[in-house]
Amino acid sequence: MTAEPVPVAESESQSEPETTVPEPQQTDEPSAGSVAQRKPPIAMMVTIVAAFIAVAVCVATFITYKMELWGPQTVPTVEASNAGDVAKQLADKGFIVKKQQQYSAIRKGGYIGMEGAKSGERIAKGSEVTVLESLGPGVPKGTVGSTAKQAETALKDMGVKVTEHEVVSENPGKVSVTMPADGQPVTDTDEGIHIGVGIEGDGVPVEIAGIDKDQAESELTGKGYTVTLEPRFSGRQYLGKIVGANPGIGVKTDATDVTLYYGVDASGRYDVLTGAKEHDMGDSKDIARTDRLAGSYCTEDGDCITMSTDESQKSDTTYYVSGEYNKVDSLNLCGVVQNANGCTPTNQADTEAVAQFSSLGNSLISGDTGAFELFKGLGTAYCGDDLAPLGPGYIYCDNGHLAKGDGMRQNSGETYKADDFFVYMPVDADLSAIESSGYFTNTSDYQPDKDRPYIIKRDNSDYKPAVIDSKATGPQYNPYIPNSNSKMVKFKEAPNKKNVYYLVETPIDWSLIDGTVASDGTADGDADGGVHSSGGSSDADSKSAAAWKELAGTYMFSSGAGAWDTTLWLKDDGTFTGYYHDDNLGDIGDDYPKGTRDEAKFSGRFESATKYDDGSYNLTCASDALAVEGAKGDERIENGMRFTTGDAYGMTPCGTFTVYPKGYAASKLSEKVRGQAFGGGYDSKFTSAPAIILVNDSTQEAFYQQRQ
């Protein structure tokens, strides 16, 4: 009997049972026993294969887990300073991303931090992560109604100055009003934030601001005040509501006669601008009240101009508005010297005679668009750079130079020049009708905010002086302002982002109320604002010190055209000095045959530097430390050239700056920044930054570091 082989799968023992096996016969064919001994058991093969498969599955599982092809995902280390870029990085990893905006010292659109995750940790794919995006500095909602201490805590890290005032209020002890308004962004980083803390006392309470004019009049009359109402142009939210007062809103005073200013749109333009005046040919409604246009006006990028009733404040960006007739240095509504018979809009004249002799026959104010022109001077001619005499006489213009004669002399060499000129657009003024009339030479895709009053500033650089024919027998008119004879030359630039200035509405005149600085604009926390999820030291001073050493050098801002530039010398401690100059060698006089130069020698300092993961920096300038040597407008003559002190061009407003490192992607820079490369001596067609670039966030004016 032959022993049967025992299959391994059926044996529970490691040993073989004792068995007698006969000698195999000699044959060419292998015996069954021999085959059984050489062939591996099937069950063993299955086990080995299964083990290999199990190991392979474990290895594959481990590798794919590490590769994050399944399971939790690693939150990436932030590699961007813009919140939008951070959100994209997280979305690409499979997370559900939400953005939450809040006010902070970081520039608008900048990355503050994230909620729901930390860089480097693994969380389930599809988890919700919130990216915090900066709105720039502003007043968080809920500030009004809080205590002064709560407001100071909320605002101290905004990176701008915070000034606290005591204001007459119906809610003493609480923050009753702020500028910007509760929940609104800061538009003027130099002005910063104002908070009004209520006190008891006599005066127009701050709660009057923004309420219906009739309700305001009734409330103050009930308190014993004598109230006069006057219209002012305002934004849509203030139409028919109180936008100011005299004495000022919130000011503690014993005065009982109060004038309340209420908002109107284009339909109320004649009520705002008209001043009563009589003529021999009948009553008129002459326009002259430019003083009612006083205020600040700013572009979206923060370039601002001011209209002031204080003549002593006149400058390149501050215009005098007198509200009177025949003021040569004021902005005016009517060029009365061209026709002294009246400044009544033709559609407001009470008689045909007044309409016929009005100087405003071709002015916007005489139409139905709701807009009107505003210009410096009265349309008078120039004799060289001086105003020409109004007629022949003892002082006359002799071939472009003022001269004295011994009798009646005929003027010669006079010109008309394009001077400061604006189109004022109250709310609901019809811009499309003005454009359709051919008022502008070019077109623009820019759509101004229809809910805010704005002015369109004319660029006079392309208008050449118009020579007056001294032999002409008929009247000649200034072609650069509206006149009674014909329309003026076209306004070349249609409304665009650079020439549209919006009224900055501030019902509270903070300059009338004493205040104390609650925060100087230096934000607390680490150099990264304490918000980067990728980490960062809490030692802000050491990080800023390292930044100054990295960024120290010479920088230049210039367009590359013209004889002007601003040079900035940034030191390794964050302080800087600079020099701006603009030469006009063709502007000469007897005492300055070599021309003129506007200049500004200035100094200042940066307070902090925040470095982002993409290598860029956010710098905060100490606005109160920026100083220009001498007083603005100061003049001196030196070596045959006239020097005039001006502004630190490019550095104002001195709020926040962004620094882009050499090699930074050009696609992430604004067109304006790239366009200023030639002024720094670089090709504007670069694909990556050719040098360190320091950019004023408010104006997008760029300083390029000079080659070492």
C-alpha positions as CSV (number, residue, x, y, z in Angstrom):
1,M,0.0,0.0,0.0
2,T,1.4,3.3,-1.0
3,A,1.2,6.3,1.4
4,E,-0.8,9.3,0.1
5,P,0.9,12.7,0.4
6,V,-0.7,14.9,3.0
7,P,-1.6,18.4,1.7
8,V,-0.1,21.2,3.8
9,A,-3.4,23.0,4.0
10,E,-5.0,19.9,5.8
11,S,-2.1,19.5,8.3
12,E,-2.2,21.5,11.5
13,S,1.3,20.3,12.4
14,Q,4.7,21.4,11.3
15,S,6.0,17.7,11.3
16,E,5.2,14.8,8.9
17,P,3.6,11.6,10.3
18,E,5.9,8.5,10.1
19,T,5.2,6.6,6.9
20,T,6.9,3.7,5.1
21,V,7.7,4.4,1.5
22,P,8.8,1.7,-0.9
23,E,11.8,2.0,-3.1
24,P,10.8,3.7,-6.3
25,Q,11.0,1.6,-9.5
26,Q,13.5,2.7,-12.1
27,T,11.5,4.3,-14.8
28,D,11.8,7.2,-17.1
29,E,8.6,8.7,-15.7
30,P,8.7,10.4,-12.3
31,S,6.7,8.8,-9.6
32,A,3.6,10.5,-8.1
33,G,5.5,10.8,-4.8
34,S,8.3,12.6,-6.5
35,V,6.0,15.0,-8.2
36,A,4.3,15.7,-4.9
37,Q,7.6,16.5,-3.2
38,R,8.7,19.0,-5.9
39,K,5.5,20.9,-6.5
40,P,4.7,23.7,-3.8
41,P,1.5,23.2,-2.1
42,I,-1.3,25.4,-3.6
43,A,-2.5,26.7,-0.3
44,M,1.0,28.0,0.5
45,M,1.1,29.9,-2.8
46,V,-2.3,31.4,-2.1
47,T,-1.0,32.6,1.4
48,I,2.1,34.1,0.0
49,V,0.3,35.9,-2.8
50,A,-2.2,37.2,-0.3
51,A,0.5,38.4,1.9
52,F,2.2,40.2,-0.9
53,I,-1.1,41.8,-1.9
54,A,-1.7,42.9,1.6
55,V,1.7,44.5,1.9
56,A,1.3,46.2,-1.5
57,V,-2.1,47.5,-0.4
58,C,-0.7,48.8,2.8
59,V,2.3,50.5,1.0
60,A,0.0,52.0,-1.6
61,T,-2.4,53.2,1.0
62,F,0.4,54.8,2.9
63,I,1.9,56.4,-0.2
64,T,-1.4,57.7,-1.5
65,Y,-2.2,59.0,2.0
66,K,1.1,60.8,2.1
67,M,0.4,62.1,-1.4
68,E,-3.0,63.3,-0.1
69,L,-4.9,61.5,-2.9
70,W,-7.4,60.6,-0.2
71,G,-8.1,61.4,3.4
72,P,-7.3,64.7,5.2
73,Q,-5.5,67.5,3.3
74,T,-2.6,69.6,4.6
75,V,-3.4,73.3,4.9
76,P,-0.7,75.0,2.8
77,T,1.7,77.5,4.1
78,V,0.6,80.9,2.8
79,E,2.6,82.1,-0.1
80,A,0.8,85.3,-0.9
81,S,0.0,88.7,0.6
82,N,-3.3,89.1,-1.3
83,A,-6.4,87.5,0.2
84,G,-7.6,86.4,-3.3
85,D,-4.4,84.5,-4.0
86,V,-4.6,82.8,-0.6
87,A,-8.2,81.8,-1.2
88,K,-7.2,80.2,-4.5
89,Q,-4.4,78.2,-2.9
90,L,-6.8,76.7,-0.4
91,A,-9.5,76.1,-3.0
92,D,-7.0,74.2,-5.1
93,K,-6.4,71.9,-2.2
94,G,-10.1,71.0,-2.1
95,F,-11.3,73.2,0.8
96,I,-14.5,75.2,0.7
97,V,-13.3,78.8,1.0
98,K,-15.2,81.7,2.3
99,K,-13.9,85.3,2.5
100,Q,-14.6,87.6,5.3
101,Q,-13.7,91.2,5.1
102,Q,-12.7,93.5,8.0
103,Y,-10.9,96.7,8.5
104,S,-7.2,96.7,9.5
105,A,-3.9,98.5,9.0
106,I,-3.1,96.1,6.1
107,R,-3.7,97.5,2.6
108,K,-7.1,96.9,1.0
109,G,-7.3,93.4,-0.4
110,G,-4.4,92.2,1.7
111,Y,-4.4,88.9,3.6
112,I,-5.0,89.1,7.3
113,G,-5.3,85.5,8.3
114,M,-7.6,82.4,8.2
115,E,-10.1,80.8,10.5
116,G,-11.0,77.1,10.7
117,A,-7.5,75.9,10.0
118,K,-3.8,76.4,10.5
119,S,-1.0,76.1,8.1
120,G,0.6,72.6,8.2
121,E,-2.3,70.8,9.9
122,R,-4.3,68.2,8.1
123,I,-8.1,68.5,7.9
124,A,-10.8,66.7,5.9
125,K,-11.1,67.6,2.3
126,G,-14.1,69.8,1.8
127,S,-13.7,71.4,5.2
128,E,-14.7,75.1,5.3
129,V,-11.9,77.6,5.7
130,T,-12.5,81.4,6.1
131,V,-9.9,83.8,4.6
132,L,-9.8,87.2,6.3
133,E,-9.4,90.0,3.7
134,S,-8.4,93.5,4.7
135,L,-10.6,96.4,3.7
136,G,-7.8,98.8,4.7
137,P,-8.3,101.1,7.7
138,G,-11.9,102.0,8.6
139,V,-14.5,102.3,11.4
140,P,-16.0,98.9,12.3
141,K,-19.8,98.7,12.6
142,G,-21.0,99.2,16.1
143,T,-18.4,101.8,17.1
144,V,-21.1,104.4,17.5
145,G,-22.9,103.6,20.7
146,S,-19.8,102.0,22.3
147,T,-17.7,103.6,25.1
148,A,-14.7,105.7,24.4
149,K,-12.4,102.9,25.7
150,Q,-14.1,100.3,23.5
151,A,-13.7,102.5,20.5
152,E,-10.1,103.2,21.2
153,T,-9.4,99.5,21.5
154,A,-11.1,98.7,18.2
155,L,-9.4,101.5,16.3
156,K,-5.9,101.6,17.7
157,D,-4.6,98.9,15.2
158,M,-5.9,100.6,12.1
159,G,-2.6,102.2,11.3
160,V,-4.0,105.7,11.1
161,K,-4.2,108.5,13.6
162,V,-7.3,108.4,15.9
163,T,-8.5,111.7,17.4
164,E,-11.1,111.9,20.1
165,H,-13.4,114.9,20.6
166,E,-16.1,115.9,23.1
167,V,-19.3,116.7,21.2
168,V,-22.6,118.1,22.3
169,S,-24.9,115.0,22.2
170,E,-28.2,113.6,23.4
171,N,-26.3,110.5,24.5
172,P,-23.5,111.7,26.8
173,G,-20.8,109.2,27.7
174,K,-21.1,107.2,24.5
175,V,-19.4,107.5,21.0
176,S,-22.1,109.5,19.3
177,V,-20.5,110.1,15.9
178,T,-17.4,109.1,13.9
179,M,-15.6,110.1,10.7
180,P,-15.6,108.1,8.6
181,A,-19.1,107.1,9.5
182,D,-19.8,103.9,11.4
183,G,-18.9,101.0,9.1
184,Q,-17.1,103.1,6.5
185,P,-13.5,103.0,5.3
186,V,-10.9,105.7,5.8
187,T,-10.5,107.9,2.7
188,D,-7.9,110.3,4.0
189,T,-5.1,108.5,5.8
190,D,-3.5,111.8,6.8
191,E,-6.8,112.9,8.5
192,G,-7.3,109.4,10.0
193,I,-10.3,108.7,12.2
194,H,-12.3,111.1,14.4
195,I,-14.5,109.9,17.2
196,G,-17.0,112.1,19.0
197,V,-17.8,111.2,22.6
198,G,-21.0,112.8,23.8
199,I,-21.2,115.5,26.5
200,E,-24.1,117.6,27.8
201,G,-24.3,121.3,26.9
202,D,-25.8,124.0,24.6
203,G,-25.3,123.8,20.9
204,V,-26.5,121.8,17.9
205,P,-26.3,118.1,19.0
206,V,-24.6,115.7,16.7
207,E,-27.8,113.7,16.3
208,I,-29.1,116.5,14.0
209,A,-26.7,115.4,11.3
210,G,-28.4,113.4,8.6
211,I,-32.0,113.8,9.8
212,D,-34.8,115.4,7.8
213,K,-34.4,119.2,7.5
214,D,-38.0,119.9,8.6
215,Q,-37.6,117.6,11.6
216,A,-34.3,119.3,12.5
217,E,-35.8,122.7,12.2
218,S,-38.7,121.8,14.4
219,E,-36.5,120.2,17.1
220,L,-34.1,123.2,17.4
221,T,-37.0,125.7,17.2
222,G,-38.6,123.8,20.1
223,K,-35.4,124.3,22.1
224,G,-35.4,128.1,21.6
225,Y,-33.2,128.4,18.5
226,T,-33.8,130.7,15.6
227,V,-33.2,128.5,12.5
228,T,-32.4,129.4,8.9
229,L,-32.2,126.7,6.2
230,E,-29.8,126.8,3.3
231,P,-29.2,124.3,0.5
232,R,-25.9,122.5,-0.2
233,F,-25.1,119.9,-2.9
234,S,-24.9,116.5,-1.2
235,G,-24.9,112.8,-1.8
236,R,-28.1,110.9,-2.4
237,Q,-28.3,109.7,1.2
238,Y,-28.4,113.3,2.4
239,L,-31.0,114.8,0.0
240,G,-33.4,116.8,2.2
241,K,-31.3,116.0,5.2
242,I,-28.9,118.0,7.4
243,V,-25.3,118.1,6.1
244,G,-23.9,120.9,8.3
245,A,-24.6,123.9,10.4
246,N,-23.3,127.2,11.6
247,P,-22.4,127.2,14.5
248,G,-21.0,123.8,13.7
249,I,-22.8,120.6,14.7
250,G,-21.5,119.2,18.0
251,V,-19.9,122.5,19.0
252,K,-20.6,123.8,22.5
253,T,-21.9,127.3,22.1
254,D,-24.3,129.9,23.6
255,A,-25.4,131.1,20.2
256,T,-29.1,130.8,19.5
257,D,-29.2,131.8,15.8
258,V,-28.5,128.7,13.8
259,T,-28.1,128.1,10.0
260,L,-28.8,124.5,9.0
261,Y,-27.5,123.2,5.7
262,Y,-29.5,120.6,3.9
263,G,-28.7,118.4,0.9
264,V,-30.0,119.0,-2.7
265,D,-29.4,117.5,-6.1
266,A,-29.1,119.1,-9.5
267,S,-32.7,120.4,-9.4
268,G,-31.7,122.7,-6.6
269,R,-28.6,124.2,-8.3
270,Y,-30.1,127.7,-8.7
271,D,-31.1,127.8,-5.0
272,V,-27.5,127.0,-4.1
273,L,-25.7,129.3,-6.5
274,T,-28.0,132.3,-6.9
275,G,-27.3,135.7,-5.2
276,A,-29.9,138.5,-5.6
277,K,-28.8,141.4,-7.8
278,E,-30.7,144.1,-9.7
279,H,-30.1,145.5,-13.2
280,D,-31.5,148.5,-15.0
281,M,-33.3,146.2,-17.4
282,G,-35.0,144.2,-14.7
283,D,-34.6,141.9,-11.8
284,S,-32.1,139.0,-12.3
285,K,-31.0,135.9,-10.6
286,D,-27.3,136.1,-10.9
287,I,-25.1,133.2,-9.8
288,A,-22.1,133.9,-7.7
289,R,-22.2,131.7,-4.5
290,T,-19.1,129.6,-5.1
291,D,-18.6,129.8,-1.3
292,R,-21.4,127.2,-1.0
293,L,-19.2,124.7,-2.9
294,A,-16.4,124.7,-0.2
295,G,-15.1,121.4,0.9
296,S,-12.7,118.6,0.0
297,Y,-13.0,116.6,-3.3
298,C,-11.0,113.4,-3.9
299,T,-10.5,110.8,-6.6
300,E,-11.0,107.1,-6.0
301,D,-7.2,106.8,-5.7
302,G,-7.0,109.5,-3.0
303,D,-5.8,112.5,-4.9
304,C,-7.6,115.4,-3.3
305,I,-8.3,119.1,-3.9
306,T,-9.9,121.6,-1.6
307,M,-12.2,124.6,-2.2
308,S,-11.8,127.1,0.7
309,T,-13.4,130.4,1.6
310,D,-10.0,131.3,3.2
311,E,-8.0,133.2,0.6
312,S,-4.8,132.7,2.5
313,Q,-5.0,129.0,2.0
314,K,-4.6,129.2,-1.8
315,S,-2.2,126.6,-3.3
316,D,-1.8,124.3,-6.2
317,T,-4.5,122.0,-4.7
318,T,-6.5,124.5,-2.6
319,Y,-8.8,126.9,-4.6
320,Y,-10.3,130.1,-3.2
321,V,-14.1,130.3,-3.5
322,S,-15.3,133.8,-2.5
323,G,-19.0,133.8,-3.3
324,E,-18.6,137.4,-4.6
325,Y,-18.5,139.0,-8.0
326,N,-15.4,140.1,-9.9
327,K,-12.8,138.2,-7.8
328,V,-9.9,137.6,-10.1
329,D,-8.2,135.1,-7.7
330,S,-11.4,133.2,-6.9
331,L,-13.1,130.4,-8.7
332,N,-16.1,131.9,-10.5
333,L,-19.3,130.9,-12.2
334,C,-19.4,133.8,-14.7
335,G,-16.8,135.7,-16.7
336,V,-18.4,139.0,-16.2
337,V,-15.5,141.0,-17.7
338,Q,-16.6,139.7,-21.1
339,N,-20.1,141.1,-20.6
340,A,-20.7,143.2,-17.5
341,N,-24.5,143.2,-17.9
342,G,-25.2,140.2,-15.8
343,C,-24.5,136.6,-14.7
344,T,-28.1,135.4,-14.9
345,P,-28.6,132.0,-16.6
346,T,-30.6,132.6,-19.7
347,N,-33.3,130.1,-18.6
348,Q,-33.7,132.0,-15.3
349,A,-34.0,135.6,-16.7
350,D,-37.1,137.5,-15.9
351,T,-37.0,139.6,-19.0
352,E,-35.7,139.3,-22.5
353,A,-33.2,142.1,-21.9
354,V,-31.5,140.2,-19.1
355,A,-31.4,137.0,-21.1
356,Q,-30.0,138.8,-24.2
357,F,-27.2,140.5,-22.3
358,S,-26.3,137.5,-20.1
359,S,-22.7,136.2,-20.3
360,L,-24.0,132.7,-19.8
361,G,-25.7,132.0,-23.1
362,N,-23.4,129.1,-23.9
363,S,-22.8,127.9,-20.4
364,L,-24.1,124.6,-19.0
365,I,-25.8,126.5,-16.2
366,S,-28.2,127.9,-18.7
367,G,-29.2,124.4,-19.9
368,D,-31.1,121.5,-18.4
369,T,-28.3,119.0,-17.7
370,G,-28.0,120.2,-14.1
371,A,-24.3,120.7,-14.5
372,F,-22.3,124.0,-14.5
373,E,-18.8,125.3,-15.1
374,L,-16.4,126.7,-12.6
375,F,-13.2,128.5,-13.5
376,K,-10.5,130.6,-12.1
377,G,-10.6,134.3,-12.8
378,L,-12.9,136.3,-15.0
379,G,-11.8,135.3,-18.5
380,T,-9.3,138.2,-18.6
381,A,-6.4,138.3,-21.0
382,Y,-2.7,137.8,-20.0
383,C,0.2,140.0,-20.8
384,G,3.0,137.5,-20.5
385,D,2.4,135.9,-17.1
386,D,0.6,138.9,-15.7
387,L,-3.1,139.8,-16.1
388,A,-3.4,142.3,-18.9
389,P,-5.0,145.8,-18.3
390,L,-8.7,145.9,-19.1
391,G,-8.2,148.6,-21.7
392,P,-5.7,151.1,-23.1
393,G,-4.3,153.5,-20.6
394,Y,-1.3,154.4,-18.5
395,I,-0.4,150.8,-17.8
396,Y,-0.6,148.8,-21.0
397,C,0.7,145.5,-22.6
398,D,3.6,146.1,-24.9
399,N,4.3,143.0,-26.9
400,G,3.7,140.7,-24.0
401,H,5.3,142.9,-21.3
402,L,3.6,145.3,-18.9
403,A,4.8,148.8,-19.5
404,K,4.0,152.3,-18.3
405,G,3.2,155.1,-20.8
406,D,2.6,158.8,-20.8
407,G,-0.9,158.5,-22.2
408,M,-3.4,156.2,-23.9
409,R,-1.5,153.2,-25.4
410,Q,-2.9,150.3,-27.3
411,N,-2.3,146.8,-25.9
412,S,-0.3,144.3,-27.9
413,G,1.0,140.8,-27.4
414,E,-2.0,139.7,-25.2
415,T,-3.1,136.1,-25.0
416,Y,-5.9,134.1,-23.5
417,K,-4.6,131.1,-21.5
418,A,-6.4,128.0,-20.3
419,D,-6.6,128.4,-16.5
420,D,-8.0,126.2,-13.7
421,F,-11.4,124.9,-14.9
422,F,-14.0,122.4,-13.6
423,V,-17.3,121.0,-14.5
424,Y,-19.5,120.5,-11.4
425,M,-21.9,117.6,-11.4
426,P,-24.5,117.5,-8.6
427,V,-26.4,114.3,-8.0
428,D,-28.7,113.6,-11.0
429,A,-26.9,115.9,-13.4
430,D,-27.1,114.4,-16.9
431,L,-23.6,113.3,-17.9
432,S,-24.9,111.4,-21.0
433,A,-26.6,114.5,-22.4
434,I,-23.3,116.5,-21.9
435,E,-21.3,113.8,-23.7
436,S,-23.9,113.5,-26.5
437,S,-23.6,117.3,-27.1
438,G,-19.9,116.9,-28.0
439,Y,-18.6,118.7,-24.9
440,F,-15.7,116.3,-24.6
441,T,-13.1,115.5,-27.3
442,N,-12.6,111.9,-26.3
443,T,-14.6,109.1,-24.7
444,S,-14.1,107.0,-21.6
445,D,-15.6,103.7,-20.2
446,Y,-15.4,105.2,-16.7
447,Q,-18.8,105.6,-15.1
448,P,-18.8,108.1,-12.2
449,D,-20.8,107.4,-9.1
450,K,-24.2,109.0,-9.7
451,D,-25.0,109.1,-6.0
452,R,-22.3,111.6,-5.1
453,P,-21.6,115.1,-6.3
454,Y,-18.3,115.3,-8.2
455,I,-16.2,117.7,-10.3
456,I,-14.4,117.0,-13.5
457,K,-11.0,118.7,-13.5
458,R,-9.7,119.9,-16.9
459,D,-6.1,119.2,-17.9
460,N,-4.8,122.5,-19.3
461,S,-1.4,121.2,-20.4
462,D,-2.4,120.7,-24.1
463,Y,-4.1,124.0,-24.5
464,K,-1.8,126.6,-26.1
465,P,-2.2,130.4,-25.5
466,A,-4.6,132.0,-27.9
467,V,-3.1,135.2,-29.3
468,I,-5.4,138.3,-29.3
469,D,-5.5,140.3,-32.5
470,S,-4.7,143.8,-31.3
471,K,-6.0,145.2,-34.7
472,A,-9.4,143.6,-34.5
473,T,-12.4,146.0,-34.4
474,G,-14.9,143.6,-32.9
475,P,-15.0,141.9,-29.5
476,Q,-12.8,138.9,-28.9
477,Y,-13.6,136.1,-26.4
478,N,-11.6,133.8,-24.3
479,P,-12.0,130.4,-26.0
480,Y,-11.2,128.5,-22.8
481,I,-14.3,129.5,-20.9
482,P,-18.0,129.7,-21.9
483,N,-19.0,133.1,-23.4
484,S,-22.0,134.8,-24.7
485,N,-20.9,134.6,-28.3
486,S,-20.0,131.0,-28.9
487,K,-19.2,127.7,-27.2
488,M,-15.7,127.3,-25.8
489,V,-13.2,124.8,-27.2
490,K,-13.9,121.2,-26.2
491,F,-13.0,119.7,-22.9
492,K,-10.4,117.2,-24.1
493,E,-10.6,114.5,-21.4
494,A,-13.9,112.7,-20.8
495,P,-14.6,111.8,-17.1
496,N,-12.1,109.2,-16.0
497,K,-10.6,107.8,-12.8
498,K,-7.9,110.5,-12.7
499,N,-10.0,113.7,-13.3
500,V,-13.2,112.9,-11.3
501,Y,-13.1,114.3,-7.8
502,Y,-15.9,113.4,-5.4
503,L,-17.2,115.6,-2.6
504,V,-16.1,114.3,0.8
505,E,-19.1,114.9,3.0
506,T,-18.4,115.6,6.6
507,P,-21.5,117.0,8.5
508,I,-19.2,117.4,11.5
509,D,-16.5,120.0,11.1
510,W,-13.9,118.5,13.3
511,S,-11.6,121.5,13.0
512,L,-14.1,123.4,15.1
513,I,-13.9,121.0,18.1
514,D,-10.8,120.5,20.2
515,G,-9.5,116.9,20.2
516,T,-6.8,114.7,21.7
517,V,-4.9,112.0,19.8
518,A,-6.0,108.6,21.2
519,S,-3.7,106.7,18.8
520,D,-0.8,108.0,16.7
521,G,-1.4,105.4,14.0
522,T,1.2,102.8,15.1
523,A,-0.6,99.4,15.1
524,D,0.2,97.0,18.0
525,G,1.1,93.4,17.5
526,D,3.9,91.6,15.5
527,A,5.4,92.7,12.3
528,D,3.0,90.6,10.3
529,G,0.0,92.2,12.1
530,G,-0.2,89.0,14.2
531,V,-2.4,87.4,11.6
532,H,-0.3,85.3,9.1
533,S,-1.2,81.6,9.7
534,S,2.2,80.8,8.4
535,G,3.6,82.2,11.7
536,G,5.8,85.1,12.5
537,S,7.7,86.6,15.4
538,S,6.0,88.9,17.9
539,D,9.1,91.1,17.8
540,A,7.9,93.8,15.4
541,D,10.8,96.1,16.1
542,S,13.5,93.5,15.1
543,K,11.6,92.6,12.0
544,S,11.2,96.3,11.0
545,A,14.9,96.8,11.7
546,A,15.8,94.0,9.4
547,A,13.5,95.4,6.7
548,W,15.2,98.8,6.8
549,K,18.6,97.2,6.2
550,E,17.2,95.3,3.3
551,L,15.4,98.2,1.7
552,A,17.9,101.0,2.4
553,G,19.0,102.8,-0.7
554,T,18.3,105.5,-3.2
555,Y,14.9,105.6,-5.0
556,M,13.6,107.8,-7.8
557,F,10.1,108.7,-8.9
558,S,9.6,110.3,-12.3
559,S,7.5,109.8,-15.4
560,G,10.6,109.9,-17.6
561,A,9.3,112.9,-19.4
562,G,10.1,116.5,-18.5
563,A,12.7,118.0,-16.2
564,W,11.3,116.8,-12.9
565,D,11.8,114.0,-10.4
566,T,11.7,113.1,-6.7
567,T,14.7,111.4,-5.2
568,L,14.3,109.5,-1.9
569,W,17.1,108.4,0.3
570,L,15.9,105.6,2.6
571,K,18.2,104.9,5.5
572,D,18.7,101.6,7.4
573,D,16.8,102.9,10.4
574,G,13.6,103.7,8.5
575,T,14.1,107.4,8.2
576,F,14.3,109.1,4.9
577,T,15.2,112.4,3.2
578,G,14.3,113.5,-0.2
579,Y,14.3,116.2,-2.9
580,Y,11.7,117.1,-5.5
581,H,12.3,119.5,-8.3
582,D,10.4,120.6,-11.5
583,D,12.3,122.9,-13.8
584,N,10.7,125.3,-16.3
585,L,13.5,126.9,-18.2
586,G,11.2,128.8,-20.4
587,D,9.5,130.7,-17.5
588,I,11.9,133.6,-17.3
589,G,12.0,137.1,-16.0
590,D,14.3,140.0,-15.6
591,D,15.5,138.7,-12.3
592,Y,15.5,135.0,-13.3
593,P,16.7,134.6,-16.9
594,K,17.6,130.9,-16.3
595,G,14.0,130.0,-15.6
596,T,12.1,128.7,-12.6
597,R,12.2,125.6,-10.3
598,D,9.5,124.2,-8.0
599,E,11.3,122.3,-5.3
600,A,10.8,120.5,-1.9
601,K,13.5,119.4,0.5
602,F,11.8,117.0,2.8
603,S,12.4,114.4,5.5
604,G,10.4,111.8,7.4
605,R,10.3,108.2,8.7
606,F,8.5,104.9,8.3
607,E,7.2,103.5,11.5
608,S,6.8,99.8,10.7
609,A,7.4,97.3,8.1
610,T,5.2,94.1,7.5
611,K,6.8,91.5,5.3
612,Y,4.6,89.0,3.4
613,D,5.4,85.6,2.1
614,D,5.8,86.7,-1.5
615,G,8.6,89.0,-0.4
616,S,6.6,92.3,-0.6
617,Y,6.4,94.7,2.3
618,N,3.7,97.0,3.7
619,L,5.2,100.2,5.2
620,T,3.4,102.6,7.5
621,C,4.6,106.2,7.2
622,A,4.6,108.5,10.2
623,S,2.5,111.2,8.5
624,D,3.1,113.7,11.2
625,A,6.9,113.3,10.7
626,L,6.8,114.3,7.0
627,A,8.3,117.8,6.9
628,V,9.2,120.1,4.0
629,E,11.9,122.6,4.5
630,G,10.5,126.1,4.5
631,A,6.9,127.3,3.9
632,K,4.9,126.3,0.8
633,G,5.0,129.2,-1.7
634,D,8.2,130.6,-0.4
635,E,10.3,132.1,-3.2
636,R,14.0,133.0,-3.7
637,I,16.2,133.9,-6.6
638,E,19.5,132.2,-6.8
639,N,22.1,132.2,-9.6
640,G,19.6,133.6,-12.1
641,M,16.8,131.1,-11.3
642,R,13.6,131.6,-9.2
643,F,13.0,128.8,-6.7
644,T,9.5,128.1,-5.2
645,T,8.8,125.7,-2.3
646,G,6.2,123.1,-3.1
647,D,5.1,119.7,-1.9
648,A,7.0,116.4,-1.4
649,Y,5.6,115.0,-4.7
650,G,5.1,111.3,-4.6
651,M,5.3,111.0,-0.8
652,T,2.0,112.7,0.0
653,P,-0.3,111.5,1.4
654,C,2.3,109.8,3.6
655,G,0.2,106.9,4.7
656,T,0.9,103.3,3.7
657,F,3.3,102.1,1.0
658,T,3.9,98.7,-0.6
659,V,7.4,97.6,-1.5
660,Y,7.8,95.0,-4.3
661,P,11.1,93.0,-4.4
662,K,13.3,92.8,-7.4
663,G,12.1,89.9,-9.6
664,Y,8.4,90.4,-8.5
665,A,6.0,89.4,-11.3
666,A,5.1,92.4,-13.4
667,S,1.6,90.9,-14.0
668,K,0.8,91.6,-10.3
669,L,1.7,95.3,-10.6
670,S,-0.6,98.1,-11.7
671,E,-0.3,99.6,-15.2
672,K,0.6,102.9,-13.6
673,V,3.4,101.4,-11.6
674,R,4.9,99.7,-14.6
675,G,4.5,102.9,-16.7
676,Q,6.8,104.8,-14.3
677,A,9.8,102.5,-14.8
678,F,11.4,104.7,-17.3
679,G,11.6,107.5,-14.8
680,G,13.7,105.2,-12.7
681,G,15.9,104.3,-15.7
682,Y,14.3,101.0,-16.5
683,D,12.4,99.5,-19.4
684,S,8.7,99.6,-18.7
685,K,8.2,96.4,-20.7
686,F,9.8,94.3,-17.9
687,T,8.2,90.9,-17.1
688,S,9.6,91.0,-13.5
689,A,10.5,94.0,-11.4
690,P,14.0,95.2,-12.4
691,A,14.6,96.7,-9.0
692,I,13.0,97.2,-5.6
693,I,9.8,99.3,-6.2
694,L,8.3,101.5,-3.4
695,V,4.7,102.4,-4.2
696,N,2.5,105.0,-2.5
697,D,-0.8,103.0,-1.9
698,S,-2.9,106.2,-2.1
699,T,-1.6,107.5,-5.5
700,Q,0.1,104.4,-7.0
701,E,3.2,106.7,-7.6
702,A,6.3,104.5,-7.8
703,F,9.8,105.0,-6.6
704,Y,12.4,102.7,-8.3
705,Q,15.6,101.8,-6.5
706,Q,18.6,103.1,-8.4
707,R,21.3,100.7,-9.5
708,Q,24.0,100.2,-6.9
